[in-house]
Amino acid sequence: MDGRRGAVPSSDGVFGIALAVNMILVPATLFFPWLDLVAGATTLVATVLGLLRVPRLQRLLAAVLIGLGAAALVTALILGARPPLSQLLVLNQTLIGMLTAVSFVRLITGDHGVHPPRLTGVAAVWRTALIVQLLGAIINISAVTIVGDRLRHKGRLQMADALLLSRGYSPGAFWSPFWGASAAALTYAIGADTGVLLLCGGLLALGAFLVSITMVVRAFGNRLPEYHGYPLSAKVLVLPITMAVIVIALHLGRPDVKLAIVVLVVSLLVPSAVLAVTRTRHVPRILGGHVVRGLRVMHGEAVLFTAAGVLSVGLRALVDVMGVTVPAGYYTVWFAWLSVVAMTLVALVGVHPVISIAAVASVLGPVISEPTLFALAGTIAWGTAAAVGPISGLNVFLAGRFGVNGFDVARRNFPYLFVVVVLALPALGLCAKLT
């Protein structure tokens, strides 16, 4: 949308408006459940517009997912299935709404490291990794942008810095409710215990973080003694700690409300409140500008997650009408661990974990006896795939913004893959005992 009065929004502007409408409708469904149908319809509008903007490979993948979902649904209808309209429009709109709201947090974040850091060497590496993890847990990929821009050397990022960003950022998927991983897993794992998920995922993230950053330190070689990294300040930590505390407190107070909706509301209200205090006169312009221009970076997420939703709807209808049954109690710790390995391996060839989670849940969901275990397996696979997937969103972003070779980052992150796979088994075992 340009600055002229009465100007017609561009396709990106309409895309952003559709996402914003969905974001508002999702929490409104707590009071008016029928609005979930409208929210699902808005994701379809955003997906149609987004298909025109995503790269050809993503467009092809989305078309395949939608085609498979539609074919499964048509087959189910022929076999006699009559799913209600409400089931047909369950297209990951809650997940997309949450990610849309989280993007608003970028409006109140920035590079606060204006003073030269006091620590250098190994301590600077650990400090930088911790900042990436804490910020990334709340503002997602924006944290990589903020820290990575500070670490650039002559406009590019050196490989050691890229590995530091990758391994510092990706464990956030194991535990953070602000990541799409958690929202997607909880969407398909009905009845999962979010407290256990947070605890087990947090312990796994801590273990993976400690081991993998220790390994990254060696990658700096001769640069290590003089390495400064990203400076730490109170301003950097206030936002992630405050928002995490608010989300956890609200979730404990209203456990009946989906965690993704709690994250959505907090992620929208906190930036709005901060802007209302700090930039009162410009709030409408800032928020409106983010809707029509800032949300265009979400083309890929909207298209992929909606397409995965279409696949899930079709498969679920087909499985229901065919009466597919799986022996009860099959979803053990070892089964969950093997599913982590499988979902990570298919991510190496470009299959996003949200697709794997949706497909597995659609086929096996009705008989998954341990939804918390399934949810944890999904978040582990998501975070691991972010680091080791050659065309994962993280590695594509590192290549596009910082000029590093994403395939090389993925290859050099393979030791991280083995670390997580080994640590995942005891984490899943603890999850099974607690549930």
C-alpha positions, 0 to 999 in steps of 0.5 A, spaced: 500 500 500 502 506 498 501 513 501 496 516 497 489 516 500 484 511 497 490 507 494 488 499 493 493 495 497 498 490 492 497 483 492 502 483 498 498 488 502 492 483 501 496 477 503 498 481 509 491 483 511 488 476 510 494 474 515 492 479 520 484 478 519 486 470 521 490 472 527 485 476 530 479 471 529 483 465 532 483 468 539 476 470 538 474 463 536 474 462 544 468 466 544 465 464 538 467 457 535 464 458 528 469 464 527 474 458 526 471 457 519 472 464 517 479 463 519 480 457 515 477 461 509 482 467 510 488 462 510 486 459 504 486 466 501 493 468 503 495 461 500 492 463 494 496 469 494 502 466 497 503 461 491 504 467 486 510 469 490 514 463 493 520 460 489 518 455 484 520 449 488 516 451 494 510 452 489 511 445 486 511 442 493 505 446 496 501 443 489 503 436 491 501 436 498 494 440 496 493 435 490 494 429 495 490 432 500 484 433 495 485 426 492 484 423 499 478 427 500 475 425 494 476 418 495 473 418 502 467 422 499 466 416 494 467 411 499 461 414 503 465 419 508 461 426 509 466 430 514 463 436 516 465 443 514 468 445 520 473 439 519 474 441 512 477 448 514 482 445 519 488 448 515 493 450 521 490 457 522 492 457 529 499 455 527 499 461 522 496 466 526 501 465 532 507 466 527 503 472 524 503 475 531 510 473 533 512 477 527 510 483 531 515 482 536 520 484 531 517 491 531 520 492 538 527 489 537 533 491 535 541 491 536 542 494 543 549 492 543 552 499 542 558 498 546 564 494 545 563 487 548 568 486 554 569 479 554 573 475 548 575 468 546 571 462 548 567 466 553 564 471 547 562 465 543 558 462 549 555 469 550 553 470 543 550 463 543 546 464 549 543 471 546 541 467 540 538 462 543 534 466 548 532 471 543 531 466 538 526 462 542 521 469 542 522 472 536 525 466 531 529 468 525 529 475 527 534 473 532 539 470 527 538 477 523 540 481 529 546 477 531 548 475 524 548 483 522 553 484 528 558 478 526 559 480 519 566 481 516 566 485 510 559 484 509 559 476 509 559 471 515 564 466 516 563 459 517 564 459 524 559 464 525 554 461 521 555 454 525 554 458 531 548 462 529 545 455 527 547 451 533 545 456 538 538 458 534 535 451 532 535 448 539 529 453 541 524 448 537 525 443 542 522 447 548 520 454 546 512 455 545 514 461 540 516 456 535 512 453 530 514 447 532 511 447 539 504 450 536 504 444 530 506 439 535 500 441 540 495 442 534 496 435 532 497 431 539 491 433 542 491 432 550 499 433 550 501 435 557 505 442 555 508 442 562 512 436 561 513 438 553 517 444 556 521 440 561 523 435 557 524 439 551 528 444 555 533 439 558 534 436 551 535 443 548 540 445 554 544 438 553 544 439 545 546 446 546 552 445 551 555 439 547 554 443 540 557 449 542 563 446 545 564 443 538 563 450 535 568 453 539 574 449 535 571 452 529 574 459 530 581 456 530 586 462 530 580 467 530 578 465 537 583 469 542 580 476 539 573 474 538 568 479 540 561 476 538 555 479 540 555 484 546 550 482 552 546 487 555 540 488 560 536 490 554 537 484 550 534 479 556 528 483 558 524 482 552 525 474 552 524 473 559 518 478 560 514 475 555 516 467 557 514 469 564 507 472 561 506 466 557 507 461 562 503 465 567 497 465 563 498 458 561 498 456 568 492 460 569 488 458 563 490 451 561 484 450 557 486 455 552 491 452 547 498 454 548 498 457 541 493 462 542 496 464 549 502 466 545 499 469 539 495 474 544 501 476 548 506 476 542 501 481 539 499 485 545 506 486 548 509 490 542 502 494 541 503 496 549 510 498 548 509 502 542 503 505 545 508 508 550 514 509 546 511 511 539 504 513 541 503 518 535 505 513 530 502 506 532 497 506 527 502 507 522 507 502 524 502 496 525 499 498 519 505 498 515 507 491 518 501 488 516 501 490 509 509 490 508 512 486 514 508 480 513 510 479 506 516 475 509 511 469 511 509 467 504 513 461 505 510 459 512 503 460 510 503 456 503 507 450 506 503 450 513 496 451 509 498 445 504 500 441 510 493 442 513 489 440 506 493 434 506 492 432 513 484 434 512 484 429 506 488 423 509 484 424 516 477 423 512 480 417 508 483 414 514 476 415 518 472 412 512 476 406 511 477 404 518 484 403 519 486 401 525 493 400 529 494 396 535 493 400 541 499 402 546 504 401 540 507 408 541 512 407 545 519 411 547 523 407 541 517 408 536 517 415 538 525 415 537 525 412 530 520 417 528 524 423 530 530 419 526 525 418 520 522 425 520 529 428 520 532 424 515 526 426 510 527 433 512 534 432 508 531 431 502 526 437 503 520 435 506 519 440 512 517 437 519 510 440 519 508 435 513 511 429 517 507 431 523 501 432 519 501 426 515 503 421 521 498 424 526 492 424 520 494 416 519 496 414 527 493 420 531 486 417 533 490 411 536 496 415 539 496 413 546 502 418 548 500 425 545 506 428 549 511 423 547 508 424 539 509 432 540 516 432 543 518 427 537 515 432 533 519 438 536 525 434 536 525 433 529 523 440 527 529 443 531 534 438 528 532 439 521 532 446 521 540 445 522 541 439 518 536 440 512 540 443 506 534 447 504 531 448 511 528 455 512 534 457 517 540 455 512 536 458 506 536 464 510 543 464 512 545 463 505 541 469 502 542 474 507 549 472 509 552 469 503 554 463 506 553 456 503 547 453 506 549 446 504 556 447 507 552 449 513 548 443 513 554 438 512 558 441 517 552 440 522 551 433 521 555 432 528 550 436 531 545 431 528 548 425 532 548 429 538 541 430 538 539 423 536 543 420 542 540 425 547 533 424 544 532 417 547 533 419 554 529 425 553 523 421 550 524 416 556 523 421 561 517 424 557 514 417 557 515 416 565 512 423 567 506 422 563 
